[in-house]
């Protein structure tokens, strides 16, 4: 609506933007779209909030701790607003998709200018313009009847994406979730499943490969159910086959998978397609069938084990990671021990572990939670201790071997690092910029808690 006129006004003011992301890879992808909008408006980006004229927080609602962090960080913006009354503050994302969270932010932080949920990222452009015109006393037309549209859903294929990396890209293939796990707020903040058209996904990925991207991760709350609303369109396995027809030197990753929808066909495609990384993130959440039923996970412990056995039979070197919730309402110590035994049996390369977090609006929030936080913490510590041992044993099997890895930007703990096909971090003992952003061969010299150590031998 405002196009070049808006960009001209923003550019004239030399406005700088800061975007902070909380939560999962889906939120990272959304933030890249937000940055694309800001860039198209004529903004430049800064690394520090204090240097910004526009601050955007893209929030997460999956766990209570994430909300507390967001609220604490919003509160810290008050002083910046006092120093710069023209500062525009926008809070968006999963957290603000909830009415209760929006009202809480409005009452606690009246200095926040914009509060908007996940459904209509593109509307952020007009909302910023509305605040911008008012703060800078710029005359111009604006639709004062503009309403924040939370009730309908859309997937806009035309949003510009400002990618944070030159070699790694996140590509959402769907949005929303139809599973309604009893503890999860995602279906309520991101809505029901909507799959993108395969042609749009393929075009985006081919464009990324042509631009030199080496690692492309397909995103969805449950990628395995891709295509169910496309009326005869392709399923997830067929999508993988289609997008990997593109020639080039690249890896395809995906997350997250739901055990109830993973198929033998998909596992076989991973096994025989050299473009697809040999890693599956497959959340099991609990090893107890009783708890899985209360979670509405729609599979059993035995079903999960059978999936892993089939995957390991077809892909012996596969890396499996998972999510686990400790302390779900009514979880007994016996139930928890079932989780421990499953972790021992499977041998995950790593786990993402969480203490159960009550989310208002979910069925689990109404369940009696009689487990003390102290007991939940003890169980979590027991699980983490076990997983550290398993991760160390898993990584030790690689020591002395040589594999092709992808050197990524940045560093961890002061060391440059790479990723293996199985998504294991490798800390490099030798490095120079000639190797940056490239595939190369690395010999693994040792292992540590966070991954492997290695020496680059050649490209």
WOJODA-V795886 format. One record per helix or strand of 3 or more residues. SS is the DSSP state (alpha for helix, beta for strand). FROM is the first residue (numbers start at 1). LEN is the number of residues. If there is no record, write none. Layout:
ss	from	len
SS	FROM	LEN
SS	FROM	LEN
This chain:
ss	from	len
alpha	3	11
beta	16	6
alpha	25	17
alpha	49	3
beta	54	6
alpha	64	12
alpha	78	6
beta	88	6
alpha	95	3
alpha	99	10
beta	114	3
alpha	123	13
beta	168	5
alpha	186	5
alpha	198	13
beta	215	5
alpha	223	3
alpha	236	8
beta	251	5
alpha	264	9
beta	279	5
alpha	289	6
alpha	301	14
beta	319	8
alpha	333	14
beta	350	6
alpha	363	4
alpha	373	24
beta	402	11
beta	415	6
beta	425	4
alpha	433	3
beta	439	10
beta	451	8
